[in-house]
Amino acid sequence: MEQVFVRAYAAHRDGRLADAERGYRATLAADPVHVDALHLLGVLRHQQGQHAEAADLVRRAVELRPEDAALQLNLGNALKALGELEGAIERFRNALTLAPAFALAHYNLGNAYASIGRHEDAMYAFGHAVRLQPGDASSHNNLGNALHALGHHAEAAEAFRRALKIRPGHAGAHNNLGMALNALGDSAGAVEHFQKALRREPRFVAAHFNLANTLDATGYHAQAVAGFEAALALQPQFPPALFGLGNALAAQGRYAEAIGPYERAIGFDPKFALAWLALGNAHHALGRHAAALRAFDEALRVRPELAAAHLNRALTWLTLGDFRRGLPEYEWRLDPAFRDETAARGTPVALSADALPGALPRWCGEPLAGRTLLIQAEQGFGDTLQFVRFAPQIAARAQQSGARVVLEVQAPLIPLIAPAAEAARVALIPQGAPRASIDADLHIPLLSLPLALGTTPDTLPAAPSYLSVPAAYRRKWRGSLGGQARRKIGLAWSGRIQKQENRALPLAALDPLFALDGIDWIVLQPDLSAAEHAALDAHPRARTIHRLGDKLDDFADTAAVIERLDAVVSIDTSIAHLAGALGAKLWLMLPFAADWRWFTGTDTSPWYPRARLVRQPRPGDWDAVVASVAHALREG
């Protein structure tokens, strides 16, 4: 029968599996304890995908010859295929006890460890494999994967480069090197290697997906759309690619088109919380507030602690004027978990942990009873200018009980706010002041004051003006803007540009304003790009457009200028809030999905009585906004 076994083995080696199986079974019929026939029939059944039978056959061989490392290895392979990873690891380790220099056992042990997330153990196993078998590209590649999973991205990149030196056409190593370079901040290098992987394997779904993600993250949204679509053409039921496609479309303002991919992603994976969140954001951007709320609710059903979903639900409620539900939920902006700017429209900047006095308890509106309250500005200049109106209310309460209020704001706002703070008996300090110098008992973030006060849209403190120009600045700017023969109107068309920013106009869109006769335009933006300066220098109406440049040292300077103007036209920036706080006449140009504080369906604001809100009639339509403002100015 030994000849039958030899012929079966030759057939197996030649790939004639049916002939090999008949030979092995004939051998075992004659000799049921023929170890090599048991072993090799098990290997053959493993090759055919019959892993349970394979494990049974090889286990019988191991019991007959337990000291054979190759048998231990192949039993481990069959167990791994069955998902019995702990059993597989035990067998691979048995093989290495018997043969410590068995490179394939180290390699397979590394793969098993990687499968259960034991990446450090996998790293050591692959390290042994590459030392024993330095010319094996797969070992270097998998060592790189383990290093990457452990966050050792530079070492991982070197391992992938070694794999590519051994096998230059290794598409997987190119893809993995791209991922490591991405983690190292080299997005251009990452794109290059994803593209190399795809040139080698055009149907490599992961490389299409990784390339698209990298392009989207670096602002190449249209190219990212093509990359996600390529991945989906190969693997249509791929929720992360559908999610990425939706994000790339949304980043271009194509929210209506983004909804379909988000919904398909959720259809394949109903527990995909970030897709529910993104779907809600897209609906919100289209003004579909009820649909947005339903999507945010679903995101929170799946992940109750998803801070961005809580926050965006709050923004939707607040947009609708629902302060009762919106203000408590808005506190999620302070949650340390809230870090993903792509998840929120108009993402707030939370107070960092080291910005909060560690020992100070939070004030929630209870009587202060002689204590000192620290109010902290927490977001941008415009937010501080808008919400500082609440500080005098708090100070009035405090004084009734012998308490004290300290207000911490950004340093450039100190000269402007100082007169109002002094009048309200509020101590004013700049952000960054030494904590040891602040003798406070309680603290509260500035934008949490409406919640603490129980504010509703009907009780917003909306005085015609609540800030004024300091006398020294009024004297500084007296006579600086010339006479009154022409109307003088302040202008701001962009603020601090953020990811997916919708509060900025291209300068060219303002030409209908510049074309108006009898107006001198005073540019209130302190910072202009070189391209904007060049465009204004070359503008046909350049003599009517005046840039103040470095003459504006702080917000009190800008306030002094606004006080001498007939009106202000502004995008939603700190300039608009400054004009509103001063009681200036204001035309506020708003995107279709405006920030929550401008509410919806109204052209007036309870925050600023002299402001007129001019909204886009559809997403991205700034031309209609500018035309409406131009018409209003033309009519006087």
ABEGO torsion letter per residue (X at the ends): XAAAAAAAAAAAAAGBAAAAAAAAAAAAAABAABAAAAAAAAAAAAAAGBAAAAAAAAAAAAAABAABAAAAAAAAAAAAAAGBAAAAAAAAAAAAAABAABAAAAAAAAAAAAAAGBAAAAAAAAAAAAAABAABAAAAAAAAAAAAAAGBAAAAAAAAAAAAAABAABAAAAAAAAAAAAAAGBAAAAAAAAAAAAAABAABAAAAAAAAAAAAAAGBAAAAAAAAAAAAAABABBAAAAAAAAAAAAAAGBAAAAAAAAAAAAAABAABAAAAAAAAAAAAAAGBAAAAAAAAAAAAAABAABAAAAAAAAAAAAAAGBAAAAAAAAAAAABAABABAAABBGBBBBBBAAABBAABBBBAGBBAGGBBBBBBBABBAAAAAAAAAAAAAAAAAAAAAGBBBBBBBBAAAAAAAAAAAAAAGBBBBBBGBBAAABBBABBBBAAAAAAAAGBBAAABBBBABABBBBAAAAAAABGAAEBAABBBBBBBABBBBBBGBABBBBAAAAAAAAABBGBBBBBABABBBAAAAAAAAABAAAAABBBAEAABABAAAAAAAAAABABBBBBBBAAAAAAAAAGBBBBBBBBABBBAAAEBGBABBAABAABBBBBBABBGBAAAAAAAAAAAAAAX
